[in-house]
Amino acid sequence: MSLVEINFDGIVGPSHNYAGLSLGNIASASHKGDASFPRAAALQGIAKMRSNMALGLAQGFLLPLPRPNLQLMRDLAIDDSTPRQLLAAAWSASSMWTANAATVSPAPDTRDGRCHLTPANLVTMPHRAQEWRHTQAQLKLAFGDERHFTIHDAVLPAFGDEGAANHMRFCEGHGTPGVEVFVWGRQGGKFPARQHEQASRAIARLHGLDPDKCVFIEQNPDAIEAGAFHNDVVSVANERVLFTHERAFADQQGAYGAIRAAFPSLEVVEVPDSAVSLEEAIRTYLFNAQLITLPSGEMALVVPSECQESASVWSWCEHMLSGNGPIRKVIPVDVRQSMANGGGPACLRLRVVADPATVDQRFMLDEAKAERIEAVIAEMWPETIEPAEIGDDALAKRVIEAREALLSVLSLDTLV
């Protein structure tokens, strides 16, 4: 079996809007009430996927979940007297950020030699807590070959789990055994810490990981206070490399030491706070980037275009490239609609190390499929959604029909 890293990006759903539902997400809060552009958002996402394919990378996708979520509206008895935020939750397109879809342990790391996926319970935020069962249904289709994959239920909601956004993996090559790092947050600050330590430890046990190859690290409370609601807002890993902000972890040097004890080949690329402040790193999502290995063997960093527009961030990137470090290219992409709601290139993708031939091919992207998806989006996705339109019957009908058209063109009607 030929194991490679496949990035499964979330297709931005037709109900994409700015309701500001995510406490601690600075970008989401600052754009609350703005008009959104679902069609542009979805096309930006497809363009990013095309760019990755052009680099020679394996690319998959996951689909928008059913919105508005009529079952949630019934469960909450939503009516005209209900707070608008509960109504908006039923319309949320946040499943587009598939870094929160699940935690993934590749087959070389697990006791039974299968790739394990645990959907995130996302219990900290009501608009996200509704997602996991529909997400699990997609995972069971995409990774339905039980010879190669195991799909778990979400961790019990007593412990918040936010998926791959708080999980990193270090290895000599994607298909070789690795060390898995789980980053958790301590409760009690201004903003909620969304990843519970016990959720991370439960997932490590569920996935059958070697305890000596697991590392558990506390996220810096200062980073959470500054708006790093997930670890992937302040650090990202790929193979031997950790690209991180100086203030990512509660005990920065202790974190490096713990990882090196399990993975001696670790290479750290640390961005000092004096070069890029924590606040600027979060504003531009420098670390919410895709750190990837190109077919040439070089590593590249796929960053949001906002990084190129920041003097301090882009100066650091140029400085990094002028040296002899492991990251040799920086590739800006336009995902502004996602960024305005608090999600950069890394948020939009779930990394799965697997043989692409073992994945349901309906979830693997190629140029012909990308064209079909783009055609549906261009015809069916709303151009704009104003905040006052959330709950409108005509818009609800259009959003439902748009998603159904996409499922139909991809032969995935069973997900309706």
C-alpha positions as CSV (number, residue, x, y, z in Angstrom):
1,M,0.0,0.0,0.0
2,S,1.3,3.5,-0.9
3,L,0.5,5.8,1.9
4,V,0.4,9.6,1.2
5,E,-1.0,12.6,3.0
6,I,-4.4,13.5,1.5
7,N,-5.9,16.9,2.3
8,F,-9.7,16.8,2.6
9,D,-11.0,20.3,2.2
10,G,-14.5,21.4,3.3
11,I,-16.6,22.8,0.5
12,V,-18.1,26.1,1.8
13,G,-21.8,25.6,2.1
14,P,-24.5,27.8,0.6
15,S,-25.6,29.1,4.0
16,H,-22.2,30.7,4.7
17,N,-22.9,33.8,6.9
18,Y,-21.4,36.0,9.5
19,A,-23.4,35.6,12.7
20,G,-20.5,35.9,15.1
21,L,-21.3,32.7,16.9
22,S,-17.8,31.7,18.0
23,L,-16.7,33.2,21.3
24,G,-12.9,33.7,21.4
25,N,-12.7,33.8,17.6
26,I,-11.6,37.5,17.0
27,A,-12.2,37.4,13.2
28,S,-15.7,36.0,13.6
29,A,-16.6,38.5,16.2
30,S,-15.3,41.5,14.3
31,H,-17.3,40.6,11.1
32,K,-20.5,39.8,13.0
33,G,-23.4,41.3,11.1
34,D,-21.6,41.8,7.8
35,A,-23.0,40.5,4.5
36,S,-21.4,37.3,3.4
37,F,-20.6,36.0,-0.1
38,P,-21.3,32.2,-0.1
39,R,-20.6,31.8,-3.8
40,A,-17.3,33.6,-3.7
41,A,-16.3,31.7,-0.5
42,A,-17.0,28.3,-2.1
43,L,-15.1,29.2,-5.3
44,Q,-12.2,30.5,-3.3
45,G,-12.1,27.1,-1.5
46,I,-12.2,25.2,-4.8
47,A,-9.4,27.4,-6.2
48,K,-7.2,26.5,-3.2
49,M,-7.9,22.8,-3.8
50,R,-7.0,23.2,-7.5
51,S,-3.8,25.0,-6.4
52,N,-2.8,22.0,-4.2
53,M,-3.5,19.5,-7.0
54,A,-1.3,21.6,-9.3
55,L,1.5,21.2,-6.8
56,G,1.1,17.4,-7.2
57,L,-0.7,16.8,-4.0
58,A,-3.5,14.3,-3.4
59,Q,-6.7,16.3,-2.7
60,G,-10.1,15.2,-1.4
61,F,-13.1,17.1,-0.1
62,L,-16.0,16.8,2.4
63,L,-19.4,18.2,1.7
64,P,-21.5,20.9,3.4
65,L,-23.8,19.5,6.1
66,P,-27.6,19.9,5.8
67,R,-28.6,23.5,6.6
68,P,-30.7,24.9,8.0
69,N,-30.7,22.1,10.4
70,L,-34.4,21.4,10.7
71,Q,-33.9,18.8,13.4
72,L,-32.0,21.2,15.6
73,M,-34.8,23.8,15.1
74,R,-37.3,21.2,16.2
75,D,-35.2,20.1,19.2
76,L,-34.9,23.7,20.4
77,A,-38.5,24.6,19.5
78,I,-37.2,27.7,17.6
79,D,-39.9,30.2,16.9
80,D,-40.2,34.0,16.6
81,S,-39.4,34.5,20.3
82,T,-36.1,32.5,20.1
83,P,-32.8,34.4,20.4
84,R,-31.4,35.1,16.9
85,Q,-28.2,33.3,17.8
86,L,-30.0,30.0,18.2
87,L,-31.7,30.4,14.8
88,A,-28.3,31.3,13.3
89,A,-26.8,28.2,14.8
90,A,-29.1,26.1,12.7
91,W,-27.9,27.9,9.6
92,S,-24.2,27.8,10.4
93,A,-21.8,26.6,7.6
94,S,-18.9,26.0,10.1
95,S,-18.5,22.4,8.9
96,M,-16.4,24.0,6.1
97,W,-13.5,24.0,8.5
98,T,-12.7,20.3,8.3
99,A,-9.7,20.6,10.6
100,N,-12.4,20.3,13.3
101,A,-14.1,17.3,11.6
102,A,-12.1,14.6,13.4
103,T,-8.8,13.5,14.9
104,V,-6.9,11.2,12.6
105,S,-4.3,8.6,13.5
106,P,-2.7,6.9,10.4
107,A,-2.3,3.2,10.2
108,P,1.5,3.1,10.9
109,D,0.8,4.6,14.4
110,T,-2.0,2.3,15.5
111,R,-2.0,-1.1,17.2
112,D,-4.3,-2.7,14.6
113,G,-2.6,-1.2,11.6
114,R,-5.7,0.7,10.5
115,C,-6.3,4.4,10.2
116,H,-8.5,5.6,13.0
117,L,-10.8,8.7,12.9
118,T,-12.8,10.1,15.8
119,P,-15.3,12.9,14.9
120,A,-14.9,15.9,17.1
121,N,-17.8,16.5,19.5
122,L,-17.3,20.3,19.4
123,V,-19.5,20.7,22.5
124,T,-18.1,24.1,23.5
125,M,-20.1,26.0,20.9
126,P,-23.8,25.1,20.2
127,H,-23.5,25.9,16.5
128,R,-20.8,23.3,16.1
129,A,-22.0,20.7,18.6
130,Q,-24.7,19.7,16.1
131,E,-22.2,18.6,13.5
132,W,-20.6,15.4,14.6
133,R,-23.2,12.8,13.6
134,H,-23.6,14.2,10.0
135,T,-19.8,14.5,9.8
136,Q,-19.5,10.9,10.9
137,A,-21.9,9.8,8.2
138,Q,-19.6,11.3,5.6
139,L,-16.5,9.8,7.2
140,K,-18.2,6.3,7.1
141,L,-18.8,6.7,3.4
142,A,-15.4,8.2,2.5
143,F,-13.4,5.8,4.7
144,G,-15.9,2.9,4.6
145,D,-13.3,0.1,3.8
146,E,-13.0,-1.5,7.3
147,R,-9.9,-3.3,6.2
148,H,-8.1,0.1,6.3
149,F,-10.2,2.4,8.5
150,T,-12.0,2.6,11.8
151,I,-14.6,5.3,12.5
152,H,-15.4,6.0,16.1
153,D,-18.2,7.8,17.8
154,A,-17.3,11.2,19.3
155,V,-15.8,11.5,22.8
156,L,-18.5,11.9,25.5
157,P,-19.5,15.5,25.7
158,A,-18.2,15.9,29.3
159,F,-14.9,16.7,27.6
160,G,-14.7,19.1,24.7
161,D,-12.9,17.8,21.6
162,E,-12.1,20.0,18.6
163,G,-10.4,17.5,16.4
164,A,-7.3,17.9,14.3
165,A,-7.0,21.6,15.0
166,N,-5.4,20.6,18.3
167,H,-3.4,17.6,17.1
168,M,0.0,17.4,15.3
169,R,2.0,14.4,14.0
170,F,5.8,14.1,13.6
171,C,7.4,11.4,11.4
172,E,10.3,10.8,9.1
173,G,7.8,10.4,6.2
174,H,4.0,10.3,6.1
175,G,3.9,6.5,5.6
176,T,6.3,5.8,8.5
177,P,5.4,5.4,12.2
178,G,5.0,8.8,13.9
179,V,4.6,10.6,17.2
180,E,1.3,12.2,17.8
181,V,1.0,15.5,19.8
182,F,-2.2,16.5,21.5
183,V,-2.5,20.2,22.6
184,W,-5.1,21.0,25.3
185,G,-6.2,24.2,27.0
186,R,-6.8,25.1,30.7
187,Q,-10.2,26.5,31.6
188,G,-10.8,29.7,33.4
189,G,-9.8,32.5,31.1
190,K,-11.7,35.2,29.3
191,F,-12.4,32.8,26.4
192,P,-13.2,29.1,26.6
193,A,-10.4,26.6,26.1
194,R,-12.0,24.2,23.7
195,Q,-9.8,21.2,23.9
196,H,-9.9,19.2,27.1
197,E,-6.9,17.1,28.1
198,Q,-9.0,14.1,28.9
199,A,-10.6,14.2,25.5
200,S,-7.2,14.0,23.9
201,R,-6.1,11.2,26.2
202,A,-9.3,9.2,25.4
203,I,-8.7,9.6,21.7
204,A,-5.1,8.3,22.0
205,R,-6.5,5.2,23.8
206,L,-9.4,4.7,21.4
207,H,-6.9,4.8,18.4
208,G,-4.6,2.2,20.0
209,L,-1.6,4.5,20.1
210,D,1.7,3.6,21.8
211,P,1.8,5.7,25.0
212,D,5.5,6.3,24.4
213,K,4.7,7.9,21.1
214,C,2.1,10.3,22.4
215,V,2.8,13.8,23.8
216,F,0.3,16.0,25.6
217,I,1.0,19.7,25.8
218,E,-0.8,22.7,27.3
219,Q,-1.6,25.6,25.0
220,N,-0.5,29.0,26.2
221,P,-3.4,30.7,28.0
222,D,-2.1,34.0,26.6
223,A,-2.6,32.7,23.1
224,I,-6.2,31.6,23.9
225,E,-6.8,35.1,25.4
226,A,-5.4,36.7,22.2
227,G,-7.8,34.7,20.0
228,A,-5.9,31.4,19.3
229,F,-9.0,29.4,20.0
230,H,-7.2,26.3,18.5
231,N,-3.6,25.3,18.5
232,D,-3.5,25.5,14.7
233,V,-3.8,29.3,15.0
234,V,-0.3,29.4,16.5
235,S,1.6,26.3,15.3
236,V,1.6,23.7,12.5
237,A,3.6,20.6,12.0
238,N,4.7,18.4,9.0
239,E,7.0,15.4,9.1
240,R,10.1,16.5,11.1
241,V,9.2,20.2,11.3
242,L,7.3,22.3,13.9
243,F,6.5,25.8,12.7
244,T,5.4,27.7,15.7
245,H,5.0,31.1,17.4
246,E,7.3,31.7,20.4
247,R,4.2,32.0,22.7
248,A,2.2,29.0,21.4
249,F,2.6,26.7,24.5
250,A,2.3,27.3,28.2
251,D,5.9,25.9,28.6
252,Q,7.6,26.5,25.3
253,Q,10.9,24.9,26.0
254,G,9.3,22.1,27.9
255,A,7.0,21.4,24.9
256,Y,10.0,21.1,22.6
257,G,11.8,18.8,25.1
258,A,8.7,16.5,25.4
259,I,8.4,16.2,21.7
260,R,12.2,15.6,21.2
261,A,12.1,12.9,23.9
262,A,9.6,10.9,21.7
263,F,10.9,12.2,18.3
264,P,14.6,13.2,18.4
265,S,14.6,14.4,14.8
266,L,12.4,17.4,15.6
267,E,13.3,20.6,13.7
268,V,11.7,23.7,15.2
269,V,11.1,26.9,13.2
270,E,10.1,29.4,15.9
271,V,8.9,32.9,15.0
272,P,9.8,35.2,17.9
273,D,7.2,37.6,19.3
274,S,9.6,40.5,18.6
275,A,9.4,39.7,14.9
276,V,5.7,38.9,14.6
277,S,3.6,39.7,17.6
278,L,1.1,37.1,18.8
279,E,-1.7,39.5,17.8
280,E,-0.4,39.9,14.3
281,A,0.2,36.2,13.9
282,I,-3.5,35.6,14.8
283,R,-4.8,38.5,12.7
284,T,-3.0,37.2,9.6
285,Y,-3.2,33.5,10.4
286,L,0.4,32.9,9.6
287,F,0.4,29.6,11.4
288,N,-3.1,28.5,10.2
289,A,-1.3,27.5,7.1
290,Q,-0.8,24.2,5.3
291,L,2.8,23.0,5.8
292,I,3.2,20.5,3.1
293,T,5.9,18.3,1.5
294,L,6.0,18.7,-2.3
295,P,6.7,15.9,-4.7
296,S,10.3,17.3,-5.0
297,G,10.8,16.7,-1.3
298,E,10.8,20.4,-0.5
299,M,8.5,21.8,2.2
300,A,6.2,24.7,1.4
301,L,3.9,26.8,3.5
302,V,0.5,27.7,2.0
303,V,-0.6,30.9,3.8
304,P,-3.6,33.2,3.5
305,S,-2.9,36.2,1.3
306,E,-3.3,38.5,4.4
307,C,0.2,37.4,5.3
308,Q,1.6,39.0,2.2
309,E,-0.1,42.2,3.1
310,S,1.4,42.4,6.6
311,A,4.8,44.1,6.7
312,S,6.1,42.1,9.8
313,V,4.7,38.8,8.7
314,W,6.0,39.0,5.1
315,S,9.4,40.3,6.3
316,W,9.7,37.2,8.5
317,C,8.7,34.9,5.6
318,E,11.4,36.5,3.4
319,H,13.9,36.2,6.2
320,M,13.0,32.5,6.6
321,L,13.4,31.8,2.9
322,S,16.8,33.5,2.7
323,G,18.2,31.0,5.2
324,N,18.8,27.3,5.1
325,G,15.8,26.2,7.1
326,P,13.5,23.3,6.1
327,I,10.7,25.5,4.7
328,R,11.7,26.6,1.2
329,K,8.5,28.1,-0.3
330,V,5.7,30.3,0.9
331,I,2.5,30.2,-1.3
332,P,-0.2,32.8,-0.6
333,V,-3.8,31.8,-1.4
334,D,-7.0,33.9,-1.3
335,V,-9.5,32.5,1.2
336,R,-10.8,35.9,2.4
337,Q,-14.4,34.8,3.0
338,S,-13.2,32.0,5.2
339,M,-10.7,34.3,7.0
340,A,-13.4,36.8,7.8
341,N,-15.1,34.1,9.8
342,G,-11.9,32.9,11.5
343,G,-10.6,30.1,9.3
344,G,-7.4,30.0,7.2
345,P,-6.0,27.4,4.8
346,A,-5.3,24.9,7.7
347,C,-8.9,25.2,9.1
348,L,-10.3,24.3,5.7
349,R,-8.6,20.9,5.5
350,L,-8.4,17.5,7.3
351,R,-5.2,15.6,6.8
352,V,-5.5,11.9,6.3
353,V,-2.5,9.6,5.6
354,A,-3.9,6.8,3.5
355,D,-3.6,5.0,0.2
356,P,-5.9,7.1,-2.1
357,A,-7.1,3.9,-3.7
358,T,-8.7,2.8,-0.4
359,V,-10.8,6.0,-0.2
360,D,-14.3,6.2,-1.7
361,Q,-13.4,7.9,-5.0
362,R,-16.5,10.1,-4.9
363,F,-14.6,12.1,-2.2
364,M,-11.4,12.5,-4.2
365,L,-11.0,15.6,-6.4
366,D,-9.8,15.7,-9.9
367,E,-10.1,18.4,-12.6
368,A,-13.3,17.1,-14.1
369,K,-15.0,16.9,-10.7
370,A,-13.8,20.3,-9.7
371,E,-15.4,21.7,-12.8
372,R,-18.7,20.0,-12.0
373,I,-18.6,21.4,-8.4
374,E,-17.8,24.9,-9.6
375,A,-20.7,24.8,-12.1
376,V,-23.2,23.9,-9.3
377,I,-21.7,26.6,-7.0
378,A,-21.8,29.3,-9.7
379,E,-25.5,28.5,-10.5
380,M,-27.0,27.6,-7.1
381,W,-25.0,29.2,-4.3
382,P,-26.4,32.6,-3.1
383,E,-24.2,35.5,-4.1
384,T,-24.8,37.3,-0.8
385,I,-26.5,36.7,2.5
386,E,-27.5,39.6,4.7
387,P,-27.8,38.9,8.5
388,A,-31.6,39.8,8.4
389,E,-32.1,37.0,5.8
390,I,-31.3,34.2,8.2
391,G,-34.5,32.4,8.8
392,D,-36.1,33.5,5.5
393,D,-38.2,30.7,4.0
394,A,-37.2,31.5,0.4
395,L,-33.5,31.6,1.3
396,A,-33.9,28.3,3.2
397,K,-35.4,26.7,0.1
398,R,-32.6,27.9,-2.0
399,V,-29.9,26.7,0.4
400,I,-31.4,23.3,0.6
401,E,-31.8,23.0,-3.2
402,A,-28.2,24.1,-3.7
403,R,-26.8,21.4,-1.5
404,E,-29.0,18.8,-3.0
405,A,-27.8,19.7,-6.5
406,L,-24.2,19.3,-5.4
407,L,-24.9,15.9,-3.8
408,S,-26.7,14.8,-7.0
409,V,-23.8,15.8,-9.3
410,L,-21.4,13.9,-7.1
411,S,-23.7,10.8,-6.8
412,L,-23.9,11.3,-3.0
413,D,-27.6,11.7,-2.7
414,T,-27.7,9.3,0.3
415,L,-26.3,12.1,2.4
416,V,-29.5,14.2,2.1
